[in-house]
Amino acid sequence: MNVYSDQRAAYRDRPGGPQDLFFAQSDTVPRPTFVRGEGVWLYDEAGRGYMDMSSGPVTANIGHGDTTVAAAMAEQAGRLAFVSARQGRHQANMDLSERIAKLAGPGFERVLFASGGSEAVEFAIKLLRQRALSSEQPERRHVITCMPSYHGSTIGALGLSGDPANEAFLTGFGHEHPKVPAPLSYRLPDNHTVETHAQACAQALDDKIHELGPKSVLAFLIEPVGGLASGAVAPPEAYLRTVREICDRHDVALVFDEVLCGAGRTGRFLASHHYDGIQPDLTVLAKGLSAGYAPLGAVLAPAEMVDWLSERLGFGYTHTYSAHPVSAAAALAVLDRFEREDLAGRAERVGAYLRGKLEGLAGRSSIIGDVRGKGLLIGIELVADKATKATISSNPGPTDAVRRRGLEHGLLVYARRTAGGRFGDWIMATPPLIITEAECDDLVIRLEKTLAAAEADFRAGGTLG
Ligand SMILES: Cc1ncc(COP(=O)(O)O)c(C=O)c1O
């Protein structure tokens, strides 16, 4: 019985709490009770600080405790807390749509708001389905996605996500959409480079479209820079270009899920802005858009598509909280800071600095196999053996030990074993975009101690092979 299970026992019979009783008992990483946040730091009830090295689940892009965002939310809530999008318009929604459309650029004149990433992903797919029905193509129903990938946790979004660990849950219950291999970059098939493997993955998409019948395919949905499911794999530009061509050739919509990589994290407002001429049909945003201050997701769409649709079936599949005024006010204040402090530029600059430091750490640590990503979206792959790239065999996966040891060193790490570890294990180095170089140095010092302690755990447990 560790400290955490003692805590659980104490709460077990208390009405209402705590929330973590819903998680599996096998999850033994402590969850501190946080009471305050400021910048890149979160503080628990004992006043202990933890550096938020992953921005929560890659969300707190402008850091914690921004009182101007809080004031904008309070002002909006005091004046007009809620109006249903079905019954009326409100200024915050109009201002935010316009602001995002400007930041996103041509091809994204229309913005549809949701309460979070999963909902927004589903909005994008439902929008395309409604377009297919409006154009009398009801047979278009398959959404091809990557294995591995993550697109959310609603029953629909789980079926879009590429994670074999969800198979039992979905079988005979949810709809699993077809999968093609993701262009992973660390463990490559024999005789392949990153580039040739990525092209083979693009070819697999073309093959899959042919196999299903091009007229039955609604969309290809992909994270242009991977998140937790791949540990921040940034595919070669040529892969995304080929994927765009394949979708065009078959009249299949290309959707970029930028829930995690969007809103400035990779060094541009949209990750797609890195690539001239590679424009998806729809882009999905969430997380960093409101930076954790309020729940928000968004679908960015071309005026042409939305206006055409609105003259036919339209799109009515919204929710009670779609385009919530307080979330819109929060996002507007977040974007004020984002633009004022050029946080996309900072993500690129400070991201390069942090990446350099982490590569240095990888040279010193025997359990870091790879450091990859774009801007301040960095994945750190953990291995038992750098030469063979063997994974660490600890159960339930090495990231739990890293998270636990991180807490002891004042570091809050986001990681979760995905796909049962089949594609590897990694942690996310995705701090708030406001992080300074000095704070990056501090992060790396804490991480080095954390990994050394976790490595000692793995050695003691005999899980390094
Ligand atoms: C790429 C991606 N898509 C969708 C989602 C789902 O977003 P949410 O958790 O806000 O529903 C996530 C969440 O982690 C994500 O990383």
The ligand as a Gaussian input file, in Angstrom:
#p B3LYP/6-31G(d) Opt

LIG

0 1
 C       -4.784000      15.546000     -31.729000
 C       -5.944000      15.538000     -30.776000
 N       -7.196000      15.513000     -31.265000
 C       -8.279000      15.530000     -30.461000
 C       -8.128000      15.546000     -29.085000
 C       -9.349000      15.550000     -28.200000
 O       -9.468000      16.774000     -27.556000
 P      -10.299000      16.896000     -26.182000
 O       -9.553000      16.147000     -25.149000
 O      -10.356000      18.384000     -25.953000
 O      -11.661000      16.345000     -26.444000
 C       -6.848000      15.586000     -28.531000
 C       -6.663000      15.587000     -27.061000
 O       -5.642000      15.282000     -26.537000
 C       -5.717000      15.572000     -29.387000
 O       -4.467000      15.579000     -28.905000

